[in-house]
Amino acid sequence: MEIIDVLSQIEEELTWRQNEIRFLRNQLSNISAEDDKKRYRKSLVVMLYSHYEGFCRTAFLIYVHQINNLRIKRGEVNEYIKTASLAEVFKAYSNLDKKCKLFKKVLPDDFKLHLYSRQVDFVNMINELWNDTLIIPEDIIDTESNLRPVVLRKMLFRLGFPCDTFSQYEGRIHMLLEYRNNIAHGTKKDGLTETDYYRIESATFTIMTELKKLIIKALQNDAHLKNVY
């Protein structure tokens, strides 16, 4: 897929989500009582979080899919992308099961020798690994069903982006998550003020927009091939 098509895909993903939130928020004009507006804003927070998590996951997946579609060798990419693509290999390396499909050699029974033999096998595999076609597994993008700032940092780091990119907005995201969780658990019954809601919505929209820019910049600058941040 051409980069321009990928960029359009990300832009479209952001636009429809923001438009839906704005449409739902605009329905507040049909509600006269302030207490009812506060209760309605609770549902807006739940939808806002859903779109925040959904967009972040989708945008990262679009980036991963585009890199995978290039069908380049693992040895051609930066260390973060290399490492992300080796997730299954590292999992196998850490699993000392002798029947591991990647490490097939019969290993010695002694634990230390067993571990050392696994290390030797890994070193012998390196050239082969670098020459393999790069495929980043989709499950590298894991929102952990609760896209807290630390989880967003993890995803950024694993794909080679600065993990503190959104540090200035983390307080607002904590607020979004706290409201969303309290609403889901039934402990937040009185709703949100207009000021609180707009602070959360503004920060969330900003993160989504900045993530779009970050990924577009990465695609335009071939960030997967080198460290540009």
Residue frames relative to the residue before (quaternion, step in Angstrom):
aa qw qx qy qz dx dy dz
M 1.0000 0.0000 0.0000 0.0000 0.00 0.00 0.00
E 0.4819 -0.6664 0.4881 0.2922 3.60 -0.94 0.91
I 0.6126 -0.5778 0.3916 0.3707 3.56 -1.11 0.71
I 0.6232 0.5525 -0.3514 0.4277 3.60 0.96 -0.79
D 0.6457 0.5099 -0.3162 0.4722 3.58 1.08 -0.72
V 0.6345 0.5222 -0.3224 0.4699 3.56 1.06 -0.77
L 0.6511 0.5146 -0.3113 0.4629 3.56 0.96 -0.88
S 0.6414 0.5162 -0.3159 0.4716 3.58 1.03 -0.78
Q 0.6223 0.5505 -0.3257 0.4512 3.54 1.08 -0.77
I 0.6658 0.4859 -0.2964 0.4824 3.58 0.95 -0.89
E 0.6486 0.5246 -0.3125 0.4544 3.58 0.95 -0.90
E 0.6594 0.5055 -0.3025 0.4671 3.56 0.95 -0.90
E 0.6298 0.5439 -0.3247 0.4495 3.57 1.02 -0.83
L 0.6777 0.4748 -0.2890 0.4814 3.58 0.95 -0.84
T 0.6722 0.5394 -0.3064 0.4042 3.57 0.85 -0.99
W 0.7032 0.4633 -0.3052 0.4447 3.59 0.76 -0.92
R 0.6333 0.5257 -0.3338 0.4596 3.58 1.09 -0.66
Q 0.6688 0.4825 -0.3067 0.4752 3.58 0.90 -0.86
N 0.6445 0.5272 -0.3238 0.4493 3.59 0.97 -0.82
E 0.6490 0.5165 -0.3285 0.4518 3.57 0.99 -0.76
I 0.6426 0.5089 -0.3207 0.4747 3.58 0.97 -0.81
R 0.6570 0.5089 -0.3124 0.4602 3.59 0.92 -0.88
F 0.6298 0.5337 -0.3332 0.4555 3.58 1.00 -0.82
L 0.6852 0.4758 -0.2850 0.4721 3.57 0.87 -0.95
R 0.6463 0.5195 -0.3202 0.4582 3.57 1.00 -0.80
N 0.6441 0.5472 -0.3209 0.4276 3.59 1.01 -0.80
Q 0.5600 0.6073 -0.3904 0.4064 3.58 1.21 -0.35
L 0.4818 0.6679 -0.4311 0.3688 3.58 1.26 -0.22
S 0.5947 0.5873 -0.3647 0.4104 3.58 1.13 -0.59
N 0.6573 0.5002 -0.3051 0.4740 3.60 1.23 -0.37
I 0.6488 0.4750 -0.3051 0.5102 3.56 1.32 -0.05
S 0.2746 -0.8115 0.4974 0.1368 3.57 -0.66 1.06
A 0.7086 0.4583 -0.2709 0.4632 3.61 0.86 -0.91
E 0.4951 -0.6857 0.4497 0.2871 3.59 -0.84 1.00
D 0.6263 0.5369 -0.3484 0.4450 3.61 1.00 -0.72
D 0.6495 0.5002 -0.3143 0.4787 3.57 1.05 -0.75
K 0.6189 0.5363 -0.3397 0.4625 3.58 1.08 -0.69
K 0.6329 0.5316 -0.3258 0.4590 3.56 1.00 -0.84
R 0.6637 0.4923 -0.3068 0.4723 3.58 0.95 -0.85
Y 0.6403 0.5277 -0.3279 0.4518 3.58 1.00 -0.80
R 0.6288 0.5466 -0.3391 0.4369 3.58 1.03 -0.75
K 0.5396 0.5979 -0.4143 0.4239 3.61 1.16 -0.38
S 0.6723 0.4757 -0.3016 0.4803 3.59 0.92 -0.86
L 0.6025 0.5539 -0.3557 0.4512 3.58 1.12 -0.62
V 0.6373 0.5287 -0.3265 0.4558 3.58 1.01 -0.81
V 0.6420 0.5171 -0.3251 0.4633 3.59 0.95 -0.84
M 0.6758 0.4729 -0.2912 0.4845 3.60 0.94 -0.87
L 0.6216 0.5502 -0.3382 0.4432 3.57 1.03 -0.79
Y 0.6578 0.4921 -0.3165 0.4743 3.58 0.92 -0.85
S 0.6357 0.5436 -0.3339 0.4346 3.60 0.92 -0.88
H 0.6950 0.4576 -0.2764 0.4808 3.57 0.94 -0.87
Y 0.5985 0.5547 -0.3523 0.4583 3.58 1.10 -0.66
E 0.6984 0.4458 -0.2719 0.4894 3.59 0.79 -0.99
G 0.6675 0.5242 -0.3024 0.4339 3.57 0.91 -0.94
F 0.6756 0.4845 -0.3075 0.4628 3.57 0.92 -0.85
C 0.6497 0.5211 -0.3330 0.4422 3.59 0.86 -0.91
R 0.6705 0.4933 -0.3048 0.4628 3.57 0.87 -0.93
T 0.6850 0.4916 -0.2908 0.4523 3.59 0.85 -0.96
A 0.6540 0.5195 -0.3200 0.4472 3.59 0.93 -0.86
F 0.6575 0.4904 -0.3115 0.4799 3.58 0.96 -0.84
L 0.6504 0.5145 -0.3206 0.4577 3.60 0.99 -0.79
I 0.6056 0.5410 -0.3550 0.4632 3.59 1.03 -0.71
Y 0.6436 0.5211 -0.3063 0.4695 3.56 1.01 -0.86
V 0.6647 0.5007 -0.2942 0.4700 3.57 0.90 -0.95
H 0.6601 0.5111 -0.3129 0.4529 3.59 0.88 -0.92
Q 0.6519 0.5163 -0.3276 0.4485 3.59 0.94 -0.83
I 0.6458 0.4981 -0.3253 0.4786 3.60 0.96 -0.80
N 0.6549 0.5137 -0.3157 0.4555 3.60 0.92 -0.89
N 0.6619 0.5340 -0.3050 0.4287 3.57 1.00 -0.83
L 0.5658 0.6082 -0.3829 0.4041 3.58 1.22 -0.33
R 0.2148 -0.8229 0.4978 0.1700 3.57 1.30 -0.47
I 0.3395 0.7356 -0.5123 0.2850 3.57 0.88 0.94
K 0.5924 -0.5770 0.4222 0.3713 3.55 -1.27 0.28
R 0.6110 -0.5817 0.4024 0.3556 3.53 -1.13 0.73
G 0.6480 0.5524 -0.3199 0.4156 3.59 1.02 -0.74
E 0.6370 0.5604 -0.3253 0.4176 3.60 1.22 -0.30
V 0.6889 0.5013 -0.2805 0.4421 3.61 1.20 -0.33
N 0.6410 -0.5341 0.3825 0.3970 3.55 -1.29 0.27
E 0.7132 -0.5057 0.2887 0.3903 3.56 -1.27 0.42
Y 0.6250 0.5415 -0.3519 0.4386 3.61 1.08 -0.61
I 0.6796 0.4696 -0.2846 0.4865 3.56 0.91 -0.94
K 0.5864 0.5570 -0.3650 0.4612 3.60 1.05 -0.73
T 0.6994 0.4864 -0.2720 0.4475 3.54 0.78 -1.10
A 0.6340 0.5312 -0.3307 0.4544 3.59 0.97 -0.83
S 0.6927 0.4853 -0.2782 0.4553 3.57 0.98 -0.84
L 0.6853 0.4780 -0.2725 0.4771 3.58 1.25 -0.38
A 0.2523 0.8141 -0.4973 0.1622 3.59 1.23 0.29
E 0.6939 0.4677 -0.2856 0.4671 3.60 0.87 -0.91
V 0.6244 0.5366 -0.3397 0.4547 3.58 1.07 -0.72
F 0.6720 0.4864 -0.3004 0.4708 3.59 0.92 -0.88
K 0.6162 0.5351 -0.3425 0.4654 3.55 1.10 -0.70
A 0.6625 0.4959 -0.2949 0.4778 3.57 0.99 -0.86
Y 0.6330 0.5425 -0.3265 0.4453 3.56 1.01 -0.83
S 0.6946 0.4740 -0.2696 0.4692 3.58 1.01 -0.83
N 0.6499 0.4904 -0.3063 0.4933 3.57 1.24 -0.44
L 0.2331 -0.8262 0.5006 0.1116 3.58 -0.37 1.20
D 0.2946 0.7480 -0.5243 0.2808 3.55 1.23 0.48
K 0.4416 -0.7274 0.4577 0.2575 3.60 -0.65 1.07
K 0.6806 0.4971 -0.2900 0.4534 3.59 1.19 -0.49
C 0.2696 0.7881 -0.5099 0.2149 3.57 1.25 0.33
K 0.4677 -0.7215 0.4394 0.2601 3.59 -0.80 1.01
L 0.6774 0.4831 -0.3007 0.4662 3.59 1.13 -0.52
F 0.7504 0.2679 -0.1546 0.5841 3.55 1.05 -0.79
K 0.0705 -0.8860 0.4581 -0.0097 3.54 0.27 1.33
K 0.5301 0.6543 -0.4148 0.3448 3.57 1.14 -0.45
V 0.4881 -0.6278 0.5119 0.3249 3.58 -1.08 0.72
L 0.2245 -0.8198 0.5201 0.0843 3.54 -0.60 1.17
P 0.5768 -0.5974 0.4224 0.3633 3.60 -1.13 0.59
D 0.5811 -0.6237 0.4055 0.3300 3.56 -1.16 0.64
D 0.5977 0.5672 -0.3707 0.4284 3.58 1.03 -0.69
F 0.5304 -0.6807 0.3979 0.3114 3.60 -0.75 1.07
K 0.6932 0.4798 -0.2933 0.4508 3.59 0.81 -0.97
L 0.6513 0.4904 -0.3132 0.4871 3.57 1.02 -0.78
H 0.6002 0.5694 -0.3369 0.4495 3.54 1.09 -0.81
L 0.6882 0.4769 -0.2741 0.4731 3.56 0.88 -0.99
Y 0.6611 0.5060 -0.3113 0.4583 3.58 0.93 -0.87
S 0.6313 0.5289 -0.3262 0.4640 3.56 1.03 -0.80
R 0.6212 0.5284 -0.3354 0.4716 3.58 1.06 -0.75
Q 0.6451 0.5207 -0.3154 0.4617 3.59 1.02 -0.79
V 0.6312 0.5248 -0.3247 0.4698 3.58 1.02 -0.82
D 0.6408 0.5243 -0.3184 0.4616 3.57 0.96 -0.88
F 0.6463 0.5286 -0.3204 0.4475 3.56 0.98 -0.88
V 0.6459 0.5126 -0.3164 0.4689 3.59 0.92 -0.89
N 0.6664 0.5059 -0.3034 0.4560 3.58 0.96 -0.83
M 0.6670 0.5104 -0.2930 0.4569 3.57 1.18 -0.55
I 0.4793 0.7333 -0.4236 0.2305 3.60 1.15 -0.53
N 0.6786 0.4884 -0.3096 0.4530 3.59 0.77 -0.96
E 0.6384 0.5222 -0.3182 0.4676 3.55 1.03 -0.82
L 0.6494 0.5236 -0.3158 0.4521 3.57 0.96 -0.88
W 0.6711 0.4991 -0.3062 0.4546 3.60 0.92 -0.88
N 0.7043 0.4609 -0.2635 0.4714 3.59 1.10 -0.65
D 0.5114 0.6406 -0.4213 0.3881 3.57 1.26 -0.17
T 0.5469 -0.5802 0.4845 0.3599 3.56 -1.24 0.49
L 0.4621 -0.7088 0.4705 0.2505 3.54 -0.83 1.04
I 0.1065 0.7485 -0.6507 0.0711 3.54 -0.93 0.98
I 0.1910 -0.7595 0.6134 0.1018 3.56 -0.70 1.11
P 0.3918 -0.7314 0.4957 0.2566 3.63 -0.64 1.00
E 0.5633 -0.6312 0.4196 0.3289 3.56 -1.01 0.83
D 0.6624 0.5353 -0.3297 0.4074 3.59 0.99 -0.72
I 0.4271 0.6610 -0.4820 0.3853 3.56 1.27 0.21
I 0.6686 0.4274 -0.2734 0.5437 3.57 1.27 -0.49
D 0.1523 0.8026 -0.5444 0.1903 3.54 0.05 1.35
T 0.2215 -0.7979 0.5495 0.1114 3.59 -0.45 1.20
E 0.3463 -0.7806 0.4562 0.2503 3.58 1.35 -0.08
S 0.5510 -0.6586 0.3551 0.3695 3.58 1.24 0.65
N 0.7525 0.2117 -0.1522 0.6048 3.56 1.23 0.32
L 0.1199 -0.8629 0.4886 0.0488 3.55 0.33 1.30
R 0.0292 -0.8100 0.5822 -0.0638 3.52 0.36 1.35
P 0.6820 -0.4837 0.3371 0.4328 3.61 -1.18 0.35
V 0.6530 0.5146 -0.3327 0.4450 3.61 0.94 -0.79
V 0.6326 0.5159 -0.3321 0.4726 3.60 1.08 -0.65
L 0.6327 0.5132 -0.3239 0.4810 3.58 1.02 -0.80
R 0.6207 0.5389 -0.3344 0.4609 3.58 1.02 -0.77
K 0.6450 0.5316 -0.3223 0.4445 3.58 0.96 -0.88
M 0.6809 0.4871 -0.2977 0.4587 3.58 0.88 -0.92
L 0.6239 0.5287 -0.3364 0.4670 3.57 1.01 -0.79
F 0.6761 0.5120 -0.2938 0.4409 3.57 0.84 -1.01
R 0.6823 0.5125 -0.3051 0.4228 3.58 0.83 -0.95
L 0.7296 0.3896 -0.2360 0.5102 3.59 1.15 -0.54
G 0.6227 -0.6131 0.3183 0.3676 3.57 1.25 0.33
F 0.5049 0.6182 -0.4433 0.4079 3.58 1.24 0.35
P 0.5968 -0.5385 0.4233 0.4180 3.63 -1.15 0.40
C 0.4016 -0.7623 0.4509 0.2331 3.58 -0.58 1.11
D 0.6904 0.4562 -0.2850 0.4838 3.61 1.20 -0.34
T 0.2255 0.8268 -0.4921 0.1529 3.59 1.25 0.35
F 0.8108 0.2551 -0.1063 0.5160 3.58 0.90 -0.92
S 0.2327 0.8284 -0.4885 0.1449 3.57 1.22 0.44
Q 0.6606 0.5310 -0.3233 0.4208 3.59 1.00 -0.74
Y 0.7107 0.4344 -0.2559 0.4907 3.59 1.23 -0.34
E 0.4350 0.7497 -0.4355 0.2430 3.58 1.26 -0.16
G 0.5980 0.5681 -0.3634 0.4332 3.59 1.08 -0.63
R 0.6658 0.4927 -0.2945 0.4767 3.58 1.00 -0.84
I 0.6479 0.5075 -0.3269 0.4644 3.57 1.03 -0.76
H 0.5957 0.5357 -0.3553 0.4815 3.58 1.09 -0.66
M 0.6453 0.5191 -0.3170 0.4622 3.57 1.02 -0.82
L 0.6261 0.5339 -0.3232 0.4674 3.58 0.99 -0.87
L 0.6891 0.4822 -0.2796 0.4632 3.57 0.86 -0.99
E 0.6460 0.5249 -0.3275 0.4472 3.56 0.97 -0.83
Y 0.6599 0.4902 -0.3062 0.4801 3.58 0.93 -0.90
R 0.6630 0.5198 -0.3095 0.4410 3.57 0.86 -0.97
N 0.6912 0.4717 -0.2817 0.4695 3.60 0.90 -0.92
N 0.6538 0.5112 -0.3163 0.4595 3.57 1.00 -0.80
I 0.6235 0.5205 -0.3321 0.4796 3.58 1.08 -0.72
A 0.6675 0.5074 -0.3000 0.4551 3.58 0.91 -0.94
H 0.7379 0.4166 -0.2276 0.4798 3.59 1.01 -0.80
G 0.5313 -0.6795 0.3803 0.3337 3.56 1.31 0.07
T 0.5462 0.6307 -0.4026 0.3766 3.60 1.22 0.25
K 0.6893 0.3843 -0.2719 0.5507 3.58 1.28 -0.14
K 0.0434 0.8544 -0.5108 0.0851 3.57 -0.01 1.32
D 0.6706 0.5516 -0.2978 0.3967 3.57 1.16 -0.51
G 0.5254 -0.6754 0.3954 0.3340 3.60 1.22 -0.02
L 0.5064 -0.6522 0.4909 0.2779 3.55 -1.39 -0.06
T 0.4540 -0.6372 0.5419 0.3069 3.52 -1.19 0.59
E 0.6549 -0.5124 0.3794 0.4056 3.54 -1.25 0.38
T 0.6469 0.5378 -0.3184 0.4369 3.59 0.96 -0.89
D 0.6745 0.4915 -0.2988 0.4628 3.60 0.86 -0.95
Y 0.6628 0.5116 -0.3228 0.4413 3.55 0.89 -0.90
Y 0.6976 0.4806 -0.2956 0.4415 3.59 0.81 -0.95
R 0.5923 0.5520 -0.3691 0.4563 3.59 1.09 -0.59
I 0.6813 0.4808 -0.2837 0.4735 3.56 0.95 -0.91
E 0.6654 0.5046 -0.3115 0.4535 3.58 0.88 -0.91
S 0.6518 0.5294 -0.3177 0.4404 3.57 0.92 -0.89
A 0.6732 0.4863 -0.2957 0.4721 3.59 0.91 -0.91
T 0.6577 0.5180 -0.3109 0.4499 3.57 0.97 -0.86
F 0.6557 0.4974 -0.3055 0.4789 3.58 0.93 -0.88
T 0.6341 0.5372 -0.3301 0.4476 3.58 1.03 -0.79
I 0.6510 0.5084 -0.3159 0.4668 3.58 0.92 -0.89
M 0.6590 0.5105 -0.3133 0.4549 3.58 0.89 -0.91
T 0.6679 0.4946 -0.2949 0.4716 3.58 0.97 -0.88
E 0.6812 0.4837 -0.2925 0.4653 3.58 0.92 -0.87
L 0.6108 0.5294 -0.3531 0.4712 3.59 1.10 -0.61
K 0.6075 0.5427 -0.3439 0.4671 3.57 1.03 -0.77
K 0.6743 0.4935 -0.2920 0.4654 3.60 0.89 -0.96
L 0.6344 0.5503 -0.3227 0.4366 3.56 1.00 -0.87
I 0.7001 0.4631 -0.2676 0.4731 3.57 0.88 -0.97
I 0.6226 0.5306 -0.3390 0.4646 3.59 1.02 -0.76
K 0.6441 0.5157 -0.3146 0.4693 3.59 0.96 -0.89
A 0.6499 0.5265 -0.3139 0.4493 3.57 0.97 -0.89
L 0.6693 0.4911 -0.2988 0.4708 3.59 0.96 -0.85
Q 0.6769 0.5005 -0.2955 0.4518 3.57 0.94 -0.87
N 0.7546 0.3849 -0.1936 0.4949 3.58 1.07 -0.77
D 0.4059 -0.7216 0.4679 0.3091 3.61 1.27 0.15
A 0.0767 0.8545 -0.5085 0.0736 3.56 0.97 0.93
H 0.5806 0.5884 -0.3778 0.4171 3.59 1.17 -0.49
L 0.6739 0.4944 -0.2952 0.4629 3.59 1.18 -0.49
K 0.8021 0.0647 0.0024 0.5937 3.58 1.14 -0.58
N 0.5144 -0.6176 0.4917 0.3350 3.54 -1.29 0.30
V 0.0447 -0.8343 0.5495 -0.0070 3.60 -0.42 1.17
Y 0.6478 0.5149 -0.3305 0.4539 3.60 1.23 0.01
